[in-house]
Amino acid sequence: MGARATVLGASGYSGGELLKLLAGHPSIEVVAAGARRRAGEPLGAVHPHLTGVFDLVLTDTAAALAEPADVVFSCLPSGELSSPPRTDALVVDLSDDHRADPDWTYGLTEFNRAALTSGAPIANPGCYPTAALLALVPFARAGIVARPVVVDALSGVSGAGRKAEDRLSFSVLDASATAYGSVEHRHIPEIERGLATFGGLLTGVSFTPHLVPFPRGLLVTARARLSKAIADADAFDVLGAAYEDEPFVIPVEDWPATKAVTGSNRALVSAHVDGRNGWLVSSAVIDNLGKGAAGQALQNANVALGLGERTGLELVGVWP
């Protein structure tokens, strides 16, 4: 028998994406799906793409947690999972509540894989930090970049969650784009911690996210001062060496585009040198619901449970 899984916050976009991935997982069986406001509804009524896939009715969180499980995925909003909800199961939290907690393992799989098997609960990284750190950490580790670091990012609307807000409506978003949270975004400390922890680079980060009118996808373009002169070929070699054994992170020579990773757990990364100004420019694209949320959560769970890391995860995006 495979591992049993409970998904909390199952009515949201990340919860729906995670359930889609688990539907095709040969070693994990979903036994319960919890939701706060949609309890009592059939899963297919909340997520049409899962109609006929699961014979599940959404329950409240307490009822979902009462089901015996080996792994609990929490897609609850930030502030709703103050401590591990179970001590007899692996817990993977997709919110930002525990990413700075030393009692939780930070689940940036490519740079913290060994720690995932410790038995500690796992704090899944945010979507923006995932892309930013994949773009920057190899260069920080190699001693090629120094402060300051500037990160600009674009995210599809699903990154804001399944909310009925005017700013997320079609009439407001269509044919428009806007920056937000540029000096106080909650992901800024997370990016700074990641650069220090995995890259040894102590620096402040100037971060500006943008909301753009497509459903899913995330693009980060990061700039950092070069600490020594390098060429484009050298920058690409750094990425190639960092990710040569990674199944989900692929260096590309041209600037990557979000559509190429839609529906997958992949990240495409690239870098070029602005020699005139002495900057490294590095870019990464992910699906914010894939590698930025549900995909990475399952990748982490696979490692922690001793399963094949790629199991149940898409290696190929949807095109066109």
C-alpha positions in Angstrom: 0.0 0.0 0.0 1.2 3.5 -0.8 1.4 6.6 1.4 -1.9 8.2 2.4 -2.2 12.0 1.8 -4.5 14.7 3.2 -4.7 18.1 1.5 -5.8 21.1 3.5 -7.0 24.2 1.7 -8.0 22.0 -1.1 -10.5 24.4 -2.7 -7.8 26.9 -3.7 -5.7 27.0 -6.9 -2.6 25.4 -5.2 -4.8 22.7 -3.6 -6.4 21.9 -6.9 -3.0 21.7 -8.7 -1.7 19.4 -6.0 -4.7 17.2 -6.2 -4.2 17.0 -10.0 -0.6 15.8 -9.5 -1.6 13.3 -6.8 -4.2 11.9 -9.1 -1.4 10.5 -11.2 0.9 9.5 -8.4 1.4 5.8 -8.2 2.6 5.8 -4.6 0.4 8.3 -2.8 -3.4 8.0 -2.3 -5.5 11.0 -1.4 -7.7 10.1 1.6 -9.1 13.5 2.6 -9.4 17.0 1.2 -10.3 19.9 3.6 -11.7 23.3 2.8 -13.0 26.1 5.0 -15.8 27.6 3.1 -16.6 24.9 0.6 -16.9 22.0 3.0 -19.7 19.6 1.9 -19.3 20.2 -1.8 -18.1 17.4 -4.2 -14.5 18.0 -5.3 -15.5 18.1 -8.9 -17.9 21.0 -8.2 -15.0 23.1 -6.9 -12.3 22.0 -9.4 -14.0 21.1 -12.7 -10.8 19.5 -14.1 -11.0 16.9 -11.3 -14.6 15.8 -12.1 -14.7 12.0 -12.1 -11.1 11.8 -10.9 -11.7 11.6 -7.2 -14.7 10.3 -5.3 -14.2 12.8 -2.6 -16.4 15.4 -0.8 -14.6 18.4 0.7 -14.7 18.4 4.5 -13.8 20.9 7.2 -10.2 21.0 8.3 -10.7 19.1 11.5 -12.5 16.3 9.8 -9.8 16.1 7.1 -7.1 15.9 9.8 -9.0 13.1 11.6 -8.3 10.8 8.7 -5.2 8.6 9.1 -2.5 9.9 6.8 1.3 9.6 6.2 1.6 13.1 4.7 -0.4 16.3 5.2 -0.1 19.0 2.5 -1.4 22.4 3.8 -2.5 24.9 1.1 -4.2 27.0 3.8 -3.7 30.8 3.6 -0.9 32.3 5.7 -1.7 32.5 9.4 -3.9 29.5 9.5 -1.3 26.8 10.3 0.4 28.0 13.5 2.1 24.6 14.2 2.4 21.2 12.6 -1.2 19.8 12.6 0.0 16.2 13.0 3.0 14.7 14.8 2.5 11.2 13.2 2.8 12.4 9.6 5.1 14.4 7.3 3.8 17.9 7.0 4.4 20.1 4.0 3.2 23.7 4.4 2.8 25.9 1.3 2.2 29.1 3.2 4.9 31.5 4.3 4.3 30.9 8.1 7.3 28.7 8.8 9.9 29.5 6.2 12.1 31.2 8.8 11.4 28.7 11.6 14.6 26.6 12.4 12.3 23.7 13.5 11.1 23.5 9.9 13.1 22.4 6.8 13.1 25.0 4.1 12.1 23.1 1.0 14.1 24.6 -1.8 14.8 21.1 -3.1 17.8 21.7 -5.3 19.8 23.4 -2.5 18.4 21.7 0.6 17.7 18.1 -0.6 19.7 16.3 2.2 17.8 18.1 5.0 14.4 17.0 3.6 14.9 13.5 5.0 15.3 14.7 8.6 11.7 14.0 9.6 11.1 17.7 10.3 8.1 19.4 8.8 8.8 21.1 5.5 8.1 24.8 4.7 7.6 25.1 0.9 9.3 28.2 -0.6 7.4 31.0 -2.1 7.0 31.2 -5.9 9.0 34.5 -6.2 11.9 33.3 -4.0 12.0 29.9 -5.8 12.6 31.6 -9.2 14.9 34.3 -7.8 17.1 31.9 -5.9 17.4 29.4 -8.8 18.6 32.4 -10.9 21.0 33.8 -8.4 22.4 31.1 -6.0 24.8 29.5 -8.4 26.5 32.8 -9.0 26.6 33.7 -5.3 28.2 30.3 -4.5 30.8 30.8 -7.2 31.7 34.2 -5.8 30.9 35.9 -9.1 28.3 38.4 -7.8 28.2 41.0 -5.0 25.7 43.5 -3.7 23.5 45.2 -4.6 20.9 42.8 -5.9 17.8 43.9 -7.8 15.0 41.5 -8.6 12.1 42.3 -10.9 9.3 39.7 -11.3 6.1 39.1 -13.2 3.4 36.7 -12.0 0.1 35.4 -13.4 -3.1 36.1 -11.7 -3.4 32.7 -10.0 -0.4 33.7 -7.8 -2.8 36.0 -5.9 -5.0 33.0 -5.0 -8.6 32.3 -5.6 -10.1 35.5 -4.4 -13.1 37.5 -5.5 -11.4 40.9 -5.5 -12.0 43.7 -8.0 -8.2 44.1 -8.7 -8.2 40.5 -9.9 -11.2 40.7 -12.1 -11.0 40.4 -15.9 -12.2 43.9 -16.6 -9.4 45.4 -14.4 -6.5 43.0 -15.4 -7.1 42.6 -19.1 -4.6 44.5 -21.3 -3.0 45.9 -18.2 0.0 45.3 -15.8 0.9 46.8 -12.5 3.7 46.8 -9.9 2.8 46.1 -6.2 4.5 45.6 -2.8 7.8 46.9 -4.1 9.3 48.1 -0.8 7.5 45.8 1.7 6.7 42.5 0.0 6.8 39.6 2.4 9.1 37.6 0.1 12.0 40.1 0.4 13.4 38.6 3.6 13.0 35.1 2.2 15.1 35.9 -0.8 17.7 37.6 1.3 17.8 34.5 3.7 18.1 32.2 0.8 21.0 34.1 -0.8 22.8 34.1 2.6 22.1 30.4 3.5 22.6 28.8 0.1 24.9 31.3 -1.6 26.9 32.8 1.2 25.9 36.3 -0.1 24.8 38.8 2.6 22.9 41.5 0.9 19.8 43.5 0.8 17.5 42.9 -2.1 15.4 45.5 -4.0 12.4 43.5 -5.2 9.5 44.6 -7.4 6.8 42.1 -8.3 4.3 42.8 -11.1 0.8 41.4 -11.7 0.3 40.6 -15.4 -2.8 39.3 -17.3 -2.2 35.6 -17.8 -3.6 32.8 -15.6 -0.3 31.2 -14.5 3.4 31.5 -15.0 6.2 33.5 -13.3 9.2 35.3 -14.7 12.1 36.7 -12.6 14.9 38.8 -13.9 17.6 39.5 -11.4 20.6 41.8 -11.6 23.7 41.7 -9.3 27.0 43.5 -9.4 29.8 41.4 -10.8 32.7 40.8 -8.4 35.0 39.9 -11.4 34.9 40.2 -15.1 33.3 37.2 -16.9 31.8 36.5 -20.3 28.4 35.1 -21.3 29.9 31.7 -21.8 31.3 31.7 -18.3 27.9 32.6 -16.9 26.2 29.8 -18.8 28.9 27.4 -17.6 28.1 28.3 -13.9 24.4 27.4 -14.5 25.3 24.2 -16.3 27.6 23.0 -13.5 25.0 23.9 -10.8 22.1 22.1 -12.5 23.7 19.3 -14.6 22.2 16.6 -12.3 18.9 18.4 -11.6 15.8 16.9 -13.3 13.7 20.0 -13.1 16.0 23.0 -13.7 17.3 23.5 -17.2 19.8 26.2 -18.3 19.0 27.7 -21.7 21.1 30.2 -23.7 18.2 32.4 -24.9 16.0 34.3 -22.4 13.3 31.8 -21.2 9.6 32.4 -21.6 6.8 31.4 -19.1 4.7 29.5 -21.6 7.4 26.8 -22.0 7.0 25.7 -18.4 3.2 25.9 -18.1 1.7 22.9 -16.3 5.1 21.5 -15.3 7.4 21.4 -12.4 10.3 22.7 -14.5 12.3 25.9 -14.3 14.3 27.4 -17.2 17.2 29.6 -16.2 19.6 31.8 -18.2 22.2 34.5 -17.6 24.0 37.1 -19.6 26.6 39.7 -18.8 26.1 43.4 -19.0 29.8 44.2 -19.4 29.2 47.9 -20.1 27.8 48.4 -16.6 29.4 45.5 -14.7 26.2 43.6 -13.9 25.2 40.0 -14.2 21.6 39.6 -15.5 20.0 36.2 -14.7 16.4 35.1 -15.5 14.2 32.2 -14.5 10.7 31.1 -15.4 8.5 28.7 -13.5 4.8 27.9 -13.3 3.8 29.6 -10.1 1.3 26.7 -9.3 3.9 24.1 -10.3 7.5 24.6 -9.3 6.3 27.7 -7.4 3.8 25.8 -5.2 2.2 22.4 -5.7 4.9 20.8 -7.9 7.7 21.7 -5.5 5.6 20.5 -2.5 5.2 17.1 -4.1 8.9 17.1 -5.1 9.8 17.7 -1.5 7.4 15.0 -0.2 8.8 12.5 -2.7 12.3 13.1 -1.3 11.2 13.0 2.3 9.2 9.8 1.9 12.0 8.0 0.0 10.1 7.9 -3.3 11.5 8.7 -6.7 11.9 12.5 -6.8 10.3 12.8 -10.3 7.3 10.6 -9.4 4.0 12.1 -10.3 5.6 15.3 -11.7 5.4 16.6 -15.2 8.8 17.0 -16.9 7.3 18.7 -20.0 5.2 21.8 -20.2 2.1 22.5 -22.3 2.7 24.0 -25.8 1.3 26.0 -27.4 
